[in-house]
Amino acid sequence: MQNGGCFYICELHPYKQLQGSRAKFEMGNDLIEIDYFIHHIADFFSASVKNKFKCINLKEWFDDAEKKTTPRLISFLFQKQA
């Protein structure tokens, strides 16, 4: 990847996963639960530093406008550094 290129990640928030929540969807009459691995927020930053990326945006996505619940999703925008 060239310097300045960006990498976007959005996934189920680790706090939700620690509470036992997981990504799922319905297919017909079946409920499909997706296998998952808990990645802590620090894991994303450690990997980015190791690979010369800088986080230029981090956002937590909530189900309620008041942000009084555990965030559902977390997203990162990383940019490749020289």
C-alpha positions as CSV (number, residue, x, y, z in Angstrom):
1,M,0.0,0.0,0.0
2,Q,1.3,3.5,-0.9
3,N,1.9,6.1,1.8
4,G,-1.3,8.0,2.5
5,G,-3.5,5.1,1.6
6,C,-6.4,4.4,4.0
7,F,-7.7,1.3,5.7
8,Y,-11.2,1.2,7.3
9,I,-12.4,-1.3,9.9
10,C,-15.9,-1.5,11.4
11,E,-17.0,-4.4,13.6
12,L,-19.0,-5.4,16.7
13,H,-17.7,-3.4,19.6
14,P,-15.5,-5.5,21.9
15,Y,-17.5,-4.4,24.9
16,K,-20.6,-6.0,23.3
17,Q,-18.7,-9.2,22.7
18,L,-17.5,-9.3,26.3
19,Q,-21.2,-9.1,27.3
20,G,-21.9,-12.2,25.2
21,S,-23.4,-10.4,22.1
22,R,-22.4,-11.6,18.7
23,A,-23.2,-10.8,15.1
24,K,-26.1,-12.8,13.7
25,F,-28.6,-12.9,10.9
26,E,-31.7,-14.8,9.9
27,M,-31.8,-17.1,6.8
28,G,-35.3,-18.4,6.3
29,N,-36.3,-19.8,9.6
30,D,-32.7,-20.3,10.9
31,L,-30.8,-17.9,13.1
32,I,-27.1,-17.9,12.0
33,E,-24.6,-16.8,14.6
34,I,-21.2,-15.8,13.2
35,D,-18.0,-17.1,14.9
36,Y,-16.0,-14.3,16.4
37,F,-12.8,-13.5,18.2
38,I,-12.6,-10.7,20.7
39,H,-10.1,-8.0,19.6
40,H,-9.5,-5.3,22.2
41,I,-9.2,-1.7,21.1
42,A,-5.5,-1.7,22.0
43,D,-5.0,-4.7,19.6
44,F,-6.1,-2.5,16.7
45,F,-3.7,0.2,17.7
46,S,-0.8,-2.2,18.3
47,A,-1.2,-3.7,14.8
48,S,-1.5,-0.3,13.2
49,V,1.8,0.9,14.8
50,K,3.6,-2.3,13.9
51,N,2.5,-1.8,10.2
52,K,3.1,1.9,10.1
53,F,-0.5,3.1,10.1
54,K,-1.9,6.1,12.0
55,C,-5.5,6.2,13.3
56,I,-7.1,9.3,11.9
57,N,-10.6,8.5,13.0
58,L,-12.2,6.3,15.7
59,K,-16.0,6.2,16.2
60,E,-18.2,4.2,18.5
61,W,-21.7,3.6,17.2
62,F,-24.6,3.5,19.7
63,D,-28.2,2.3,19.5
64,D,-29.4,5.2,21.5
65,A,-28.9,8.9,20.8
66,E,-28.0,9.6,24.4
67,K,-25.1,7.1,24.3
68,K,-26.2,5.5,27.6
69,T,-25.8,1.9,26.5
70,T,-22.8,-0.1,25.5
71,P,-21.8,0.9,21.9
72,R,-22.8,-1.6,19.3
73,L,-20.0,-1.0,16.8
74,I,-16.6,0.5,16.7
75,S,-14.9,1.8,13.5
76,F,-11.4,2.9,12.8
77,L,-9.9,4.8,9.8
78,F,-6.2,4.2,9.5
79,Q,-3.8,5.9,7.2
80,K,-0.5,4.5,5.9
81,Q,2.6,6.5,7.1
82,A,6.0,6.7,5.5
